[in-house]
Structures are given as C-alpha cells and as structure tokens.
Amino acid sequence: MIRENQPRFILREYLVTKSHNTCGVLFTFTALLCFYPACFSTDAPTSGRTTNQLGERLILLKSGESNKSGLVSYGLYCVVSGSRAASNAPPGGDLVLVMRNNGAKWIDLDHVTVEDFSLLDAQGKQMKLYLWSSPRGMAYGDSDVFHLIVHHSTDSPQPWILRFKSKPKAFVPVDLSITGIEPRKSGSTATLDADSLGTLLNSAKPWPGMGTNYPRSSWSQLVRVAEIIQHSPPAAVEKVLHEYQFKDGDEEVDPRRLMEQLDRDSKLFLLMRIIFNLPEAAPEKKENRFVSDGWMSRWNKSGQGTEPRNTINLAWPITWQAGNPRLLTGSSGYQGQRYDAAAEYAFYQQRFSFRDLSEFKEEAKSK
C-alpha cells in the first residue's frame, strides 16, 4: 500500500520490472536502486521522517521555481548513504533534480542530454557531470527526475551553481539556475536520531585492540558522522548520543555484554576526537581532562606519543598529520565507570572548536 506522504515522483518514474510482491514494487533510476516503499526515504521539510534501515536518504538542498516565468518548480536533492559499500562516497557525488511542469501543456524532454546541464564550483570552474537517467517529458502538473553524477565532487569548492537550459529549438524552452548548492552541509538538514547514528556507525570498525591499523573506509565514515554532528544543534546531539550509546538502559558496564559495549563506546570515543579540534600538546591540567574517562593508559605517558613535557595529547589515541588521522595505539580496554560520549561531547563543546575536516576529504579523494 502506498501512503499519501511518500514521494510519488519516484513511483511514477523508472519502472523496470514486471515482478511484484506484497511488500512493494521494485523501481530504479539507472544506478540508484530503490525497493519502495521500505528502503528509500526523504528528509523534505514537509514530510515526516521515516527510519531508513539501509541508510540511503535524499536530502533536500534547494527548492523553488524557475527564474521569472515560474514555468517549472524544482527540488534538488543529494543522496547521502550510510551503506558500507558507499563509505567513501562524498555528499554531492549523487544529485537528484526533480522538476514539475507548472505552466505548459507539454514540456518535451526526450532529447535532453548532459550537455544541457552545467555545474560551476565556487571559483567559477566547470565541473564534470554525467546524466544517469532518461527524462521523457512532462504534461501540465507532472514531474520528471534527473539523476546527475558529479565527478570529483570532493575536490570542488562550494557553493555550486547548477543550470539547466533546454536546446534552442525546444518548443517550450526551460532555463533553470540553482545557486548556493552546498552538499557538504547536507547533514545540517537531516534530523539526527539514534537509529540513523547507529546505521552510520555500523559501517565503521571499532578501535582495534591490537596494533594501529585502522581502515581508511572507517576513518571516512567517522568523518562523515562528525560532519553531520558538527551541523546539528548541541542539545540534540547530546540526546542522540545518549540514546544510541545506552539504548538498552545499560549505563553501567555489563560483563555479559562487555565486547558489544566496548565496540560501541570505542567508536564514539574516536568520533569525539574527529569532531573537535583537540590539541595534541595541551597544558597538563585537570581542567583540560574529561573526568569520566576510564580508557586504560589514557593518562599514562607511555600511551601518549611524543608531545612535549608537561603537556598531554587530548586527541589521544589519534594524531593528525596533514589533515589525516592515524592511531597512536590500540585499545587497552576500559576500567571503572563506563565512558559517556554525550557528557564528553558537552565537555569539549564548551572548550574547543570543531575540527575543519575539508582537508581530510580532499586527501582521501586523491588516494
């Protein structure tokens, strides 16, 4: 059954299979596969948020009408993924443009190609685009969907300008310009909750107990979560961190579920050191330390690294080089009171600024 508040434009377009079942219908637009209605959700301001078990979301970036005439209305979305397979996919690599015919009997889109689109970065440089859908046309009141792939989206400074201009011989010409496009800030438009945080963190590995090898894909996923948190209200972040970490009401260490707790807590512990620009050589004062911090060897000089005497690495167990993190040590376990990520977030939020993560993403793209 199709609910009234679900995005009908996805249903109307791109029917590619004849098979049906009792749960839904399989739809796709080229590379973007969607089992409707269960696995693809939107975060448009006018719709309620739906839990997305697969971590694929359409985040609204811009909406409005075409310049002057109002011939078409539009919504521009980016695809944000929590999937393990997409852990290196930057926000902005997938753009979905929805246009609706507001003023003509028919707008022919059969001959639209990628050459009808242009995308400029903040420096006015042309960006490479691919069109991965086949628009057909719109009767009055109907909509159509354009799936655009942006090449090297991470390397291009934002905001962007997207323009669609139909060919000169088009019977009904359309000229649409969308300015101020900033997919990196797309996390700020998403409503963070414990379920979505869990979906995103599931794609990252916990802090390893042996050695310092940590997958690049896991660093990328933690950076993605950190960016979302940086653009979310602090009170909401504290609430979500608490609900996710202690979702089973287990605020104390439970020997029966110790490994599960350690895995979850260690991801959050690393995440806090990515969110905040914590000094690696801070004065060794108690007021700099988060008191409810029982990671073994945390305040042991043997676990700190190479910082100067009488200083302490608040970013431990991470050190940063040219915008990229690496581990100084593996996890030695935990003792005493259970780590509280929400409390540590509140502690550092009052004392330190957020880390600029743009350099990490550019470096990650080049590797």
DAHUFEN-V375655 format. One record per backbone hydrogen bond with DSSP energy under -1.0 kcal/mol. CO is the residue of the C=O (numbers start at 1). NH is the residue of the N-H. If there is no record, write none. Layout:
BEGIN
[[CO:NH] [CO:NH]]
END
This chain:
BEGIN
[[3:6] [7:10] [8:12] [9:13] [14:28] [24:21] [25:36] [27:34] [29:32] [32:29] [34:27] [35:39] [36:25] [41:58] [44:47] [55:82] [56:41] [57:80] [58:43] [59:78] [62:76] [64:74] [67:69] [71:102] [72:66] [73:100] [74:64] [75:98] [76:61] [76:62] [77:96] [78:59] [80:57] [84:87] [86:89] [90:93] [93:150] [94:79] [95:148] [96:77] [97:146] [98:75] [99:144] [100:73] [101:141] [105:140] [107:138] [109:112] [113:116] [114:117] [116:165] [118:163] [119:127] [120:161] [121:124] [125:121] [128:151] [130:149] [138:107] [139:142] [142:101] [144:99] [146:97] [147:132] [148:95] [149:130] [157:122] [160:181] [161:120] [162:178] [163:118] [164:176] [167:170] [174:166] [176:164] [178:162] [181:160] [182:185] [183:186] [185:188] [186:189] [193:197] [194:198] [195:199] [196:200] [197:201] [198:202] [200:203] [201:204] [208:331] [215:219] [216:220] [217:221] [218:222] [219:223] [220:224] [221:225] [222:226] [223:227] [224:228] [225:229] [226:230] [227:231] [229:232] [233:237] [234:238] [235:239] [236:240] [237:241] [238:242] [239:243] [240:244] [241:245] [242:246] [246:249] [249:251] [254:257] [257:261] [258:262] [259:263] [260:264] [261:265] [262:266] [263:267] [264:268] [265:269] [266:270] [267:271] [268:272] [271:274] [271:275] [272:276] [275:355] [276:278] [279:314] [282:312] [283:285] [285:288] [286:289] [291:293] [294:335] [295:298] [300:303] [301:304] [308:311] [310:284] [312:282] [312:314] [313:316] [315:318] [317:328] [319:326] [321:324] [324:321] [326:319] [333:296] [340:344] [341:345] [342:346] [343:347] [344:348] [345:349] [348:351] [348:352] [353:277] [357:361] [358:362] [359:363] [360:364] [361:365] [362:366]]
END
